Amino acid sequence: MDPLSAGDDFRYLARTEVNQLLDNYEEQMASLAEIRRRLDSLRIQARSTDGTIEVSVDSAGVVTEIKLEPAAMRNKPEDLARKLTEVIREAAMHAEKHTAEAVAPVSDIVDPLPDLPDLLPGAPSLRNPVPPEDDPEDAAPTR
């Protein structure tokens, strides 16, 4: 086998692999963008058991709207506050569940990709960006 031909084969295979990685990357980025769009538009509602309070939250569980029926205002302030807190917690809990379901496919997208140290030895990991803490005894100066 001619050494020049072997080099051409290697370059062809490397170029093919890089192109395949780029194609996969573009598909995965489109999938991630769709997940992001769904999360941005996600709104979860919860209602009090008596139906007088309704709360809407976004995908992060942040309150976006509170609706109070006139009957809710007949409650003592502490009862109204307690009911509001309960409904907000319920909505936030449902938002957390829906968000977890929406982002579950991200691991399917990310797991097959090589991590940075796989491509560049010694580079920091993108999967585990926080390096393990050094043992304090190791860091202490010795005398």
N, C-alpha and C positions, 0 to 999 in steps of 0.2 A: 504494500500500500504506500502510495506517495505521501510524504509528510505534509505537502501543501494541501492535498486532498483531505487528509485527516483534519487539518485546521479549518478547512471550508465546512466540513461536516459538523465540527464542533460549533462554529459560528452559526450555522443554519439551525442546529438544535437549540442553541442558546437563544437565538432570535425568536424561534417558534415558542419556546417556553415563556419568554418575556411577553410576547404578544398574547399568549393565553392568560398569563397573570393579569395583564392590563384589561383584557376582555372581562375576566371574572371580577376584577376590581370595579369596573364600570357598572356591571350588573348589580353588584353588592351595594354600591353607592346609591343606585336607583331604589333598591329595596329599603335602604336606610332612610332615604328621603321620604318614601311613602309612609314608613313607620312614624317619622317625625310629623308629617302632615296629619296623620290620624291622631297622634297625641295632642297636637296643637288644637285640633277641633273637638277633642273629647270633652264632653260635659256630662257630669253625673248629678242626678237629682235624688234627694231623699226627703221624705215627708214624716212629720210627727205622727204618732199613732192616732191622734184626734184630728189630723188633717188640717190643722190651723197654721202650720209652719212648713215651708218648703225651702230647701237650700240647694243651690247648684254649686258645684266645684269643678275645677279644671283637672287635668291629668295629674297634677302635683298635689291635689287635695286643697288647693287654695280656693277660698270662697269667692265666687263670681257674682252670686245673686242670692238675696234672701227675700222671700215673699211671706208676708204675714196676713192672715185673714183677720178681719175685725175681732173675731172671737178670741184670738190669741192675746189681744191687748187687755182682755178681762182678767188675765192671770196676774198674780202678784209678781212684781219684778223678779224676785229670786226664782219663782217657778218658770217664768218666761226665759230667764237666762239659762236655767237647767235644761229646759226643753230644746232651746237653741243649740246649746253645747252638745246634747245627745244627737240631734239631727246632723249637725256639722261633723261630728265624729263618724257617724254612720256613712255619710256621703264621702268623707275622706277615706274611710276603709274600703268602700266600693271602688273609689278612684285608684287606690293603690293596687287592688286586685286587677282591675282592667288594664292599668299601666303595665303591670308585670306580665300579663298575657300578651299585650301588644309588643313588648320588647323581647319576649322569649325568642323570637326568630333571630335576634341579633347574634346570639351565641352560635347559631347555625351558620351565620354569615362569617363571623370572626374566627371561629375555631379552626377552619381549614387553612386560613392564611398563615404564612410563616411569620414568626415574631422577628423583630429587628435583630436580636442577637443571632438568629439563624442565618440572616443575610450578611450581617457585619459583626464578626466575632468581637466581643468586648463592648458592643453597644448596649444601652439600657433597654430593658424589656418594656414593650408597650402594653403587654398583658398584665404585668405586675410592676406598675410604675414606681411603687414605693419599695425601695430595697429593704431587706430585713435589717432591723436595727442591730448595730454592733453590740456585742456583749460589753457592758460598762467596765468589766474587769480587764478586758482586752485593751480598752481605750486608756485606762489609767497608766500614767508613766511608771516605769519600774525604776527602782533605785539600786 
